[in-house]
């Protein structure tokens, strides 16, 4: 039996036909360098407002630093706070916060405040910043240590969101990355009658929103990392266009669900979120012909890291990493997707192709007509029902 056949056999034991899923949409929010950031954020927030009216269950925003053409939102929690003020029901998600660049106590505070403001609607996707390669040096983070730093920060985040004390985790690190000795404040450092010794007293997160602990998600870069996500009790996020649907994404899902099942004896609380690139049009061939120069340009940037994608023709590339065509074309492709229906609890496609195709469909993922087509014509054919009709 081949490796892929063994994987399919494992997957078949875990697949749950007819499994219901929540529908969201994902956007990386690329921002043209000649467009004011205010306009980009206004368009994003208006799209979230309309998506809630259409019936979407969630929105997921990417985070990118120093590179607006890759993604114009370095601070997604700030944007989501603005969206929270304009909406009432839609879940507000990050996909993903680059955890190696974050101070976990500050992140926990921001998440908790946003969750209070939004009425408990925050979903927290966390990743290792592999989509932010241009930011590691600027943040002073060693790329080779990203998994170790991610795991350390995640442990602290877990600790805080469980309502436990900020104790040993609160100590800053010295230049060697080791915990620094706690320096005592002198009496002259007292402010407004506070004693200097107060800095040594155990602290808890405020506001304390322990329910957030059950709304953390992680991306995976291997089956072992996917199994670790299950042991963490977090949701698994998949869908990077350069991850093969079977050999990467399905393998991650299977490893995650097998580990979850062994730990809990059932899959009732397991969470799998999937992102897919979709683009509705006259036909898949017409879209490929129209976008061929843009696809080829994207492939040239991928060739060094993902030569298997760079070597494809533009049409082959689109068939490999996107779902395009008419409503029925896209429905068929998503039904045939081996790492989707029967596994996912949360589905958050784009309605555009960025960044799987970097130019040629700019802004399509925030186009209201495209969002409506997916929610009203495509998602119901996959078994989704809007919240109002459930």
Buried (B, 14 or more C-beta within 10 A) or exposed (E): EEEEEEBBEBBEEBBEEEBEBBBBBBBBBBBEEEBEEEEBBEBBBBBBBBBBEBBBBBBBBBBBBEBBBBBBBBEBBEBBBBBBEEBEBBBBBBBBBBBBBBEBBEBBBBBBBBBBBBEEBBBBBBBBBBBBEEBBEEBEBEEEEBBEBBBBBBEBBBBBBEEBBBEEBBEEEEEEEEEEEEEEBEEEEEEEEEEBEEBEEEBEBEEBBEEBBEBBBBBBBEBEBBBBBBEBBBBBBBBBBBBBBBEBBBBBBBBBBBBBBEEEEEBEEBBBBBBBBBBBBEEBEEBBEBBBEBBBBBBEEBEEEBEEBBEBEBBEBBBBBBBBBBBEBBBBBBEEBBBBBBBBBBBBBBBBBBBBBBBBBBBBBBBBEBBBBBBEBBBBBBBBEBEEEE
